[in-house]
Amino acid sequence: MAGEPGETFDRWLVALETRHFAALTFPEVRRALQALSSLYVERRERLGRGAALEGAGKRAAFALFYGPLHFLLVREIVRALGAAEPPPRRILDLGCGTGAAGAAWALVAGTAVEGVDRSGWAVDEARWTLSTLGVHGAARQGDLVAAAVGGRDDALLAAFSVNELDEPARGSLLGRLLAAAQRGARVLVVEPLARRSLGWWAEWDDAFTARGGRADQWRFEVERPALVAKLDRAAGLDHHRLTGRSLWLPGAAG
């Protein structure tokens, strides 16, 4: 990976702007971000049907705004948990989206990523993200539950994807993640500190902690990228502090 981590991140941000503002204006992305934020807060039931990535504006807003925020949050969580030591053999990024979360862990650990997402657009974007950040890896279109197979020295990441599943799929994923941890894989689940409670979280919290894992709520003070801060203000949002919740099973690394 060429360059220092900060330089790599900054180059990615510049490339993101060039990529997504080629066909859209700032006001168009700002309006799309407002619609996307409303979707996450008020109409989460539509997320499972792919509503977050409907239309070029929402896709650009997701990549330009939430991509960097997810990268920074997962990077700080991985550092705080010591999840990159020793480096996993590979990171399986389940529901990879734009690939930002998996790339963040990979850059801290110096390892490769295998992403999977049901959205063809997300897979293309994840491939571009990994390439632009200089992260070895690949992304493919598929079912994240079926892809949740790992063993000793692997790491499984489900960042901002579990809550978008229906109840049967979520239950199946929990069983597969726990089975992977039993085989020695480390498992990290990340979700936002949502205003509305995540009805499934308590069950997952119990399952992880019963097996020697931990549940955390996080608040990090980090400098937002300039474009993220500008979009934040323009859309009437406030992400001056990064927040999230996580579940962690250290597997063989622990």
PEJOUR-V353390 format. One record per residue. RES is the residue in one letter. PSI is psi in degrees with one decimal (999 if undefined). Layout:
res=RES psi=PSI
res=RES psi=PSI
This chain:
res=M psi=122.9
res=A psi=144.1
res=G psi=167.2
res=E psi=155.5
res=P psi=-42.2
res=G psi=-40.4
res=E psi=-40.6
res=T psi=-44.3
res=F psi=-44.7
res=D psi=-40.3
res=R psi=-37.8
res=W psi=-42.6
res=L psi=-43.2
res=V psi=-43.6
res=A psi=-35.9
res=L psi=-46.2
res=E psi=-46.2
res=T psi=-42.4
res=R psi=-45.4
res=H psi=-17.0
res=F psi=5.4
res=A psi=-33.0
res=A psi=-0.1
res=L psi=150.6
res=T psi=165.1
res=F psi=-46.1
res=P psi=-36.1
res=E psi=-42.0
res=V psi=-37.5
res=R psi=-44.0
res=R psi=-39.2
res=A psi=-37.4
res=L psi=-39.6
res=Q psi=-41.7
res=A psi=-39.5
res=L psi=-42.4
res=S psi=-41.3
res=S psi=-37.8
res=L psi=-44.1
res=Y psi=-36.1
res=V psi=-41.6
res=E psi=-22.9
res=R psi=49.8
res=R psi=-21.9
res=E psi=-20.5
res=R psi=-13.2
res=L psi=-37.5
res=G psi=-17.2
res=R psi=10.2
res=G psi=18.0
res=A psi=-26.0
res=A psi=-23.0
res=L psi=22.9
res=E psi=115.3
res=G psi=150.2
res=A psi=-35.9
res=G psi=-47.7
res=K psi=-38.8
res=R psi=-41.6
res=A psi=-42.3
res=A psi=-41.2
res=F psi=-44.9
res=A psi=-43.5
res=L psi=-34.1
res=F psi=-59.6
res=Y psi=-29.7
res=G psi=-56.1
res=P psi=-37.8
res=L psi=-42.3
res=H psi=-40.7
res=F psi=-50.9
res=L psi=-42.0
res=L psi=-48.0
res=V psi=-37.9
res=R psi=-45.1
res=E psi=-37.1
res=I psi=-44.8
res=V psi=-42.8
res=R psi=-44.1
res=A psi=-34.6
res=L psi=-11.8
res=G psi=31.0
res=A psi=-9.7
res=A psi=1.3
res=E psi=123.2
res=P psi=160.2
res=P psi=132.2
res=P psi=157.1
res=R psi=-39.3
res=R psi=158.6
res=I psi=122.3
res=L psi=108.9
res=D psi=102.7
res=L psi=115.4
res=G psi=54.1
res=C psi=-18.8
res=G psi=-131.6
res=T psi=-1.4
res=G psi=1.2
res=A psi=-42.2
res=A psi=-47.9
res=G psi=-38.0
res=A psi=-36.6
res=A psi=-47.7
res=W psi=-42.2
res=A psi=-38.3
res=L psi=-35.8
res=V psi=-39.5
res=A psi=-19.8
res=G psi=45.8
res=T psi=-175.3
res=A psi=161.7
res=V psi=140.7
res=E psi=110.7
res=G psi=150.4
res=V psi=137.2
res=D psi=150.1
res=R psi=-18.8
res=S psi=125.2
res=G psi=-38.0
res=W psi=-44.5
res=A psi=-40.7
res=V psi=-44.9
res=D psi=-42.3
res=E psi=-39.2
res=A psi=-41.4
res=R psi=-43.1
res=W psi=-42.4
res=T psi=-49.2
res=L psi=-44.4
res=S psi=-44.4
res=T psi=-35.8
res=L psi=-4.9
res=G psi=28.6
res=V psi=129.5
res=H psi=138.0
res=G psi=-169.5
res=A psi=165.4
res=A psi=146.8
res=R psi=158.8
res=Q psi=132.1
res=G psi=-173.9
res=D psi=123.4
res=L psi=-30.1
res=V psi=-47.1
res=A psi=-28.7
res=A psi=-9.3
res=A psi=67.8
res=V psi=118.8
res=G psi=165.3
res=G psi=-162.9
res=R psi=135.7
res=D psi=-0.8
res=D psi=161.6
res=A psi=133.0
res=L psi=127.7
res=L psi=128.2
res=A psi=95.1
res=A psi=115.9
res=F psi=31.2
res=S psi=-27.6
res=V psi=-39.3
res=N psi=-16.1
res=E psi=-5.5
res=L psi=155.0
res=D psi=169.9
res=E psi=-45.2
res=P psi=-42.8
res=A psi=-38.5
res=R psi=-41.0
res=G psi=-40.2
res=S psi=-41.4
res=L psi=-41.2
res=L psi=-46.1
res=G psi=-39.7
res=R psi=-36.8
res=L psi=-42.0
res=L psi=-37.1
res=A psi=-39.5
res=A psi=-40.1
res=A psi=-37.2
res=Q psi=-30.3
res=R psi=-3.7
res=G psi=-1.1
res=A psi=148.2
res=R psi=146.0
res=V psi=130.9
res=L psi=124.7
res=V psi=131.1
res=V psi=133.5
res=E psi=162.5
res=P psi=161.6
res=L psi=78.4
res=A psi=148.7
res=R psi=-40.7
res=R psi=137.5
res=S psi=148.7
res=L psi=108.5
res=G psi=-25.7
res=W psi=-11.6
res=W psi=-40.4
res=A psi=-42.0
res=E psi=-43.6
res=W psi=-40.6
res=D psi=-48.4
res=D psi=-42.6
res=A psi=-41.2
res=F psi=-47.4
res=T psi=-31.1
res=A psi=-21.3
res=R psi=20.6
res=G psi=10.9
res=G psi=-167.0
res=R psi=155.0
res=A psi=137.3
res=D psi=153.3
res=Q psi=137.2
res=W psi=145.0
res=R psi=115.1
res=F psi=137.2
res=E psi=110.5
res=V psi=158.8
res=E psi=119.8
res=R psi=142.5
res=P psi=149.3
res=A psi=-44.2
res=L psi=-39.3
res=V psi=-44.5
res=A psi=-40.1
res=K psi=-45.4
res=L psi=-38.9
res=D psi=-51.6
res=R psi=-45.5
res=A psi=-33.5
res=A psi=0.0
res=G psi=28.8
res=L psi=175.5
res=D psi=99.3
res=H psi=39.6
res=H psi=-19.3
res=R psi=131.5
res=L psi=127.4
res=T psi=153.4
res=G psi=173.3
res=R psi=152.4
res=S psi=156.8
res=L psi=137.6
res=W psi=127.8
res=L psi=118.0
res=P psi=-15.0
res=G psi=-143.7
res=A psi=-26.1
res=A psi=-23.6
res=G psi=999
